[in-house]
């Protein structure tokens, strides 16, 4: 046939014979069929691709690369050739992986800027990163961006750049903080900032320990604006080259900031109570008491130990308040306890009378008997019906300080008051006076002179700011203290090693007690149960039966 007028037919027959052998794993392609000018472009491209796979299996990586290169360049756009092109790209990547360093450099020296050569270029970059040759890797990345624009997926470029900038640009002694330093949450931001400053030895007359690095803290005011928080993270990571970012404090700004941190490849430790934030990515951590931990601790004590079965819930009508109300109610349902009253109040309100009256039935309709008595001139008094053993109030100490006396005014004096870590401030006693005596609430921090980290916090904070630290300051202190400890131990030198260090924390020392990181990036502790006893906040110690 080759000697007749049917040369194309002969080439096609030979091509399909070879293809059949390939498909039954014989993998024996002839150079003749690949080089035949008589085959149509798709057939020739497929022949080249199949041959390159055979060469790859025989570990003839350079020939496999060249064959796959020719297949990719020979495959016309569209139709069946898209599959041929995809197979050729896969072979190019695998061949580049198998090439030795010298062979890889030799192939790159022949580059003409076409797509096939991007695969050995990316493989050479990968090897530079693996060997820790970061300056050479940065040069390779610049070459790829210059000679192969648009041929490498942006996520791969970002990944490589984040690794390189981590080692070449990141300042290991520079920490960023994104906090609300203006607006209605300014006080919270300032307390968190003071905790960070105390941990890093800033604004403190106490000398730094000899092994402790000198830190630079770069702070950015996020206010309550999520977009501002996200931009702050991007700038801190890309312009200030910080090792890590602490903050923000609240859910909306923390979510936006976390997404920006994940894109930038910078570890971020939020102080938010929102447990969903660490799920945004591997760079995101959270240092705060979890809502579920607090609620389980309270209900275990009230229901399981004190045998209380009837509960009321009085909560602020906010995202946090509604979430805590639902969590508390769900946990009670699991244990067969009952919610006999539930009321919400608007944030910022100071008169809780309408809600409390509704809780105890003072606004209920008169019974038929009471109506008859009233019609006959009898002064009918509607008494409070307190049909609950405890009241759960997931609010801050200012709110509880105003609310507790009003509960007593409506004869709610024997019900146990339960709260979360927002109660943990000496001001709750100043505001609530004896009305909060015996209340039980959760807390992440309680000054403990037997804990060396707690002693350090107390000393540095008092000398720097003239007051005792409260829970948010302790929370921020411990977050910065973890970063400082990793650097001092030699286990942290860049963002990648810090990420690994934080992910593997187990019973790490802190002013709040041992800290352990869960699989979701939550840096967790066991919450304290606290109470007010003789006008002082103390650990709650139940009496032994």
ZAMARGU-4260 file (C-alpha; in steps of 0.2 Angstrom, whole numbers, plus 5000, padded with zeros to 4 digits):
<rodrens>
0) 5000/5000/5000 | 5014/5012/5004 | 5020/5010/4986 | 5003/5013/4978 | 4992/5028/4977
5) 4984/5024/4993 | 4997/5031/5005 | 4985/5040/5016 | 4975/5025/5018 | 4990/5015/5022
10) 4995/5027/5036 | 4978/5027/5043 | 4978/5008/5044 | 4995/5008/5052 | 4989/5022/5064
15) 4974/5012/5070 | 4984/4996/5071 | 4996/5005/5082 | 4982/5013/5092 | 4974/4996/5095
20) 4990/4989/5101 | 4992/5004/5113 | 4975/5001/5120 | 4978/4983/5124 | 4994/4989/5134
25) 5007/4984/5121 | 5013/5002/5121 | 5024/5000/5105 | 5023/5015/5094 | 5033/5017/5078
30) 5041/5033/5074 | 5035/5031/5056 | 5017/5034/5061 | 5021/5049/5072 | 5031/5057/5058
35) 5020/5053/5044 | 5014/5069/5035 | 5000/5059/5027 | 4990/5058/5043 | 4977/5072/5047
40) 4982/5084/5061 | 4971/5076/5075 | 4977/5058/5070 | 4995/5064/5070 | 4993/5073/5087
45) 4986/5058/5095 | 5000/5047/5088 | 5013/5059/5096 | 5003/5059/5112 | 5002/5040/5113
50) 5020/5038/5109 | 5025/5050/5123 | 5015/5040/5136 | 5025/5025/5130 | 5041/5034/5132
55) 5036/5040/5149 | 5032/5022/5155 | 5050/5018/5150 | 5056/5032/5160 | 5063/5041/5144
60) 5058/5057/5151 | 5067/5069/5139 | 5059/5060/5124 | 5042/5059/5132 | 5043/5078/5135
65) 5047/5081/5117 | 5034/5070/5111 | 5021/5077/5122 | 5026/5095/5117 | 5024/5090/5098
70) 5007/5083/5102 | 5001/5098/5111 | 5007/5110/5097 | 5001/5098/5083 | 4983/5097/5091
75) 4971/5109/5082 | 4959/5119/5093 | 4942/5111/5097 | 4934/5094/5094 | 4942/5078/5099
80) 4959/5087/5100 | 4954/5095/5117 | 4956/5078/5125 | 4973/5075/5116 | 4979/5092/5122
85) 4974/5088/5140 | 4983/5071/5139 | 4998/5079/5132 | 4999/5092/5146 | 4998/5078/5159
90) 5012/5069/5151 | 5022/5085/5150 | 5020/5088/5169 | 5025/5070/5173 | 5040/5070/5162
95) 5046/5086/5170 | 5044/5078/5187 | 5055/5064/5181 | 5069/5074/5173 | 5085/5077/5183
100) 5091/5094/5187 | 5103/5095/5173 | 5091/5088/5160 | 5077/5101/5166 | 5089/5115/5164
105) 5094/5109/5147 | 5076/5108/5141 | 5072/5126/5148 | 5087/5132/5139 | 5078/5127/5123
110) 5062/5136/5128 | 5053/5146/5114 | 5040/5153/5126 | 5026/5141/5121 | 5015/5132/5133
115) 5024/5115/5134 | 5039/5124/5143 | 5029/5131/5157 | 5029/5113/5165 | 5048/5111/5167
120) 5048/5130/5173 | 5035/5126/5186 | 5044/5110/5191 | 5061/5119/5193 | 5052/5132/5204
125) 5045/5118/5215 | 5062/5111/5217 | 5069/5128/5222 | 5056/5129/5236 | 5058/5112/5242
130) 5077/5114/5244 | 5075/5131/5252 | 5083/5141/5238 | 5071/5155/5240 | 5080/5169/5231
135) 5083/5157/5216 | 5064/5152/5217 | 5059/5171/5216 | 5070/5172/5201 | 5061/5157/5193
140) 5044/5164/5197 | 5048/5181/5189 | 5054/5171/5173 | 5038/5162/5173 | 5028/5178/5174
145) 5038/5186/5161 | 5040/5172/5148 | 5023/5162/5151 | 5010/5176/5155 | 4993/5168/5158
150) 4999/5150/5156 | 4999/5146/5174 | 4983/5146/5185 | 4983/5161/5196 | 4981/5151/5212
155) 4998/5142/5208 | 5006/5159/5206 | 4999/5165/5222 | 5004/5149/5232 | 5022/5151/5226
160) 5023/5169/5229 | 5016/5167/5247 | 5029/5154/5251 | 5043/5165/5244 | 5037/5181/5252
165) 5036/5171/5268 | 5054/5167/5268 | 5061/5182/5259 | 5050/5197/5265 | 5041/5192/5281
170) 5048/5201/5296 | 5047/5187/5310 | 5047/5200/5324 | 5033/5211/5317 | 5015/5207/5322
175) 5000/5215/5315 | 4984/5219/5325 | 4967/5223/5317 | 4955/5230/5331 | 4941/5242/5333
180) 4950/5257/5340 | 4936/5270/5336 | 4917/5269/5337 | 4906/5261/5349 | 4918/5246/5352
185) 4933/5256/5355 | 4935/5251/5373 | 4936/5233/5368 | 4949/5236/5355 | 4959/5246/5367
190) 4959/5233/5381 | 4964/5219/5368 | 4978/5231/5362 | 4984/5233/5379 | 4985/5214/5382
195) 4995/5212/5366 | 5007/5226/5371 | 5010/5218/5388 | 5014/5201/5380 | 5026/5208/5368
200) 5035/5218/5381 | 5029/5235/5374 | 5026/5250/5385 | 5032/5240/5400 | 5046/5245/5412
205) 5050/5226/5415 | 5065/5221/5405 | 5063/5208/5391 | 5070/5191/5394 | 5087/5188/5386
210) 5080/5176/5373 | 5065/5186/5369 | 5066/5195/5352 | 5062/5214/5351 | 5045/5216/5343
215) 5037/5228/5332 | 5018/5230/5333 | 5008/5237/5318 | 4990/5241/5323 | 4976/5246/5311
220) 4959/5252/5316 | 4945/5242/5308 | 4930/5250/5317 | 4915/5240/5313 | 4918/5240/5294
225) 4921/5222/5287 | 4929/5230/5271 | 4941/5240/5281 | 4946/5225/5291 | 4949/5215/5275
230) 4960/5229/5268 | 4969/5231/5284 | 4974/5212/5283 | 4979/5213/5265 | 4990/5228/5268
235) 4998/5221/5284 | 5002/5205/5275 | 5008/5212/5258 | 5016/5229/5263 | 5021/5227/5281
240) 5026/5209/5279 | 5020/5204/5296 | 5022/5187/5303 | 5004/5185/5310 | 4989/5196/5313
245) 4979/5196/5329 | 4961/5201/5329 | 4948/5207/5324 | 4936/5204/5339 | 4918/5203/5332
250) 4911/5191/5320 | 4907/5202/5304 | 4924/5210/5303 | 4933/5194/5308 | 4925/5184/5294
255) 4930/5197/5281 | 4948/5198/5288 | 4949/5179/5288 | 4945/5178/5270 | 4958/5191/5266
260) 4971/5182/5277 | 4968/5166/5269 | 4971/5174/5252 | 4987/5182/5258 | 4993/5166/5266
265) 4996/5175/5283 | 4991/5167/5300 | 4977/5176/5308 | 4971/5173/5326 | 4954/5181/5329
270) 4947/5185/5346 | 4929/5182/5340 | 4917/5171/5349 | 4911/5165/5332 | 4916/5147/5331
275) 4914/5146/5312 | 4928/5158/5308 | 4943/5145/5308 | 4934/5135/5295 | 4938/5148/5282
280) 4955/5141/5279 | 4971/5133/5286 | 4979/5150/5291 | 4964/5155/5302 | 4964/5152/5321
285) 4953/5157/5335 | 4957/5161/5353 | 4941/5163/5363 | 4929/5153/5374 | 4917/5144/5363
290) 4899/5147/5366 | 4895/5128/5367 | 4908/5125/5380 | 4901/5139/5391 | 4883/5133/5389
295) 4888/5115/5393 | 4897/5120/5409 | 4883/5130/5415 | 4869/5117/5412 | 4880/5103/5419
300) 4881/5113/5435 | 4863/5119/5436 | 4854/5104/5429 | 4866/5089/5433 | 4872/5094/5450
305) 4859/5106/5457 | 4845/5095/5449 | 4836/5111/5442 | 4824/5107/5428 | 4814/5123/5425
310) 4823/5138/5417 | 4819/5155/5410 | 4829/5164/5397 | 4831/5183/5396 | 4842/5188/5381
315) 4847/5203/5371 | 4839/5203/5353 | 4855/5203/5344 | 4864/5189/5334 | 4874/5184/5349
320) 4859/5184/5360 | 4848/5174/5349 | 4862/5161/5345 | 4865/5159/5364 | 4846/5157/5368
325) 4845/5144/5355 | 4860/5134/5360 | 4855/5135/5379 | 4837/5129/5374 | 4844/5115/5363
330) 4855/5109/5377 | 4841/5109/5390 | 4830/5099/5377 | 4844/5085/5376 | 4843/5083/5395
335) 4824/5084/5397 | 4824/5100/5406 | 4810/5113/5402 | 4810/5132/5397 | 4795/5140/5406
340) 4798/5158/5401 | 4808/5166/5387 | 4809/5185/5383 | 4820/5196/5373 | 4825/5214/5375
345) 4831/5227/5363 | 4850/5231/5364 | 4854/5247/5374 | 4838/5247/5384 | 4838/5251/5402
350) 4821/5247/5408 | 4817/5228/5408 | 4801/5230/5416 | 4790/5224/5402 | 4800/5208/5399
355) 4801/5204/5417 | 4782/5207/5420 | 4779/5195/5405 | 4791/5182/5412 | 4782/5181/5429
360) 4764/5183/5422 | 4760/5200/5429 | 4752/5205/5413 | 4741/5190/5412 | 4722/5191/5410
365) 4712/5190/5426 | 4704/5173/5430 | 4685/5173/5431 | 4685/5172/5450 | 4697/5187/5450
370) 4686/5197/5438 | 4671/5194/5450 | 4680/5200/5465 | 4687/5215/5456 | 4669/5220/5450
375) 4663/5219/5468 | 4676/5232/5473 | 4689/5220/5479 | 4707/5226/5476 | 4714/5211/5467
380) 4733/5209/5467 | 4741/5199/5454 | 4756/5190/5461 | 4772/5186/5452 | 4772/5167/5446
385) 4791/5162/5447 | 4789/5145/5439 | 4808/5143/5435 | 4823/5138/5445 | 4836/5148/5436
390) 4837/5163/5423 | 4850/5162/5409 | 4855/5180/5403 | 4868/5180/5389 | 4873/5198/5391
395) 4887/5209/5396 | 4891/5215/5413 | 4884/5233/5410 | 4867/5225/5405 | 4867/5213/5419
400) 4871/5226/5432 | 4856/5236/5427 | 4845/5221/5425 | 4848/5211/5442 | 4840/5224/5453
405) 4825/5225/5442 | 4823/5206/5443 | 4822/5207/5462 | 4809/5221/5461 | 4797/5209/5453
410) 4801/5196/5466 | 4813/5185/5457 | 4825/5183/5471 | 4827/5164/5473 | 4830/5160/5455
415) 4849/5157/5451 | 4856/5169/5439 | 4867/5161/5425 | 4878/5170/5413 | 4892/5169/5401
420) 4910/5177/5400 | 4903/5194/5396 | 4899/5195/5415 | 4917/5193/5420 | 4921/5210/5426
425) 4923/5218/5443 | 4911/5231/5437 | 4897/5218/5438 | 4898/5219/5457 | 4899/5238/5457
430) 4883/5240/5446 | 4873/5225/5452 | 4878/5226/5470 | 4871/5212/5481 | 4858/5208/5468
435) 4871/5197/5459 | 4878/5189/5474 | 4878/5170/5471 | 4876/5171/5452 | 4886/5159/5442
440) 4894/5163/5426 | 4908/5157/5414 | 4925/5165/5412 | 4941/5162/5402 | 4952/5172/5414
445) 4954/5173/5433 | 4970/5179/5441 | 4980/5165/5447 | 4997/5168/5456 | 5001/5150/5455
450) 5001/5151/5436 | 5018/5159/5430 | 5010/5166/5414 | 4996/5174/5424 | 5009/5182/5436
455) 5018/5189/5421 | 5002/5196/5414 | 4997/5204/5430 | 5014/5212/5433 | 5016/5219/5416
460) 4998/5225/5414 | 4998/5234/5431 | 5015/5242/5428 | 5010/5247/5410 | 4992/5253/5413
465) 4989/5255/5431 | 4975/5242/5432 | 4972/5224/5433 | 4969/5215/5417 | 4951/5209/5413
470) 4946/5194/5402 | 4948/5202/5384 | 4965/5209/5389 | 4970/5191/5395 | 4963/5183/5379
475) 4973/5195/5368 | 4989/5193/5379 | 4988/5174/5378 | 4986/5176/5359 | 5002/5186/5357
480) 5011/5176/5371 | 5008/5160/5360 | 5017/5169/5345 | 5031/5175/5356 | 5033/5158/5364
485) 5035/5150/5347 | 5048/5162/5341 | 5058/5160/5358 | 5058/5141/5356 | 5065/5142/5339
490) 5051/5132/5332 | 5044/5147/5323 | 5054/5157/5310 | 5041/5161/5296 | 5023/5160/5293
495) 5023/5142/5288 | 5031/5136/5304 | 5020/5147/5314 | 5005/5139/5306 | 5011/5122/5310
500) 5016/5127/5328 | 4998/5134/5331 | 4990/5119/5323 | 4999/5107/5335 | 4997/5116/5352
505) 4994/5104/5366 | 4992/5110/5384 | 5002/5126/5380 | 5004/5137/5395 | 4994/5153/5395
510) 4987/5165/5408 | 4970/5157/5405 | 4976/5139/5408 | 4982/5126/5396 | 4978/5129/5378
515) 4975/5115/5365 | 4971/5117/5346 | 4957/5107/5339 | 4956/5101/5321 | 4946/5116/5316
520) 4959/5128/5322 | 4950/5133/5338 | 4963/5136/5352 | 4953/5130/5366 | 4953/5130/5385
525) 4942/5124/5399 | 4931/5138/5405 | 4930/5143/5423 | 4914/5143/5433 | 4914/5159/5443
530) 4903/5167/5456 | 4901/5182/5466 | 4904/5179/5485 | 4904/5193/5497 | 4906/5206/5484
535) 4921/5198/5475 | 4922/5187/5459 | 4929/5170/5464 | 4930/5153/5457 | 4914/5143/5459
540) 4917/5128/5471 | 4901/5118/5474 | 4899/5111/5491 | 4903/5092/5493 | 4887/5082/5496
</rodrens>
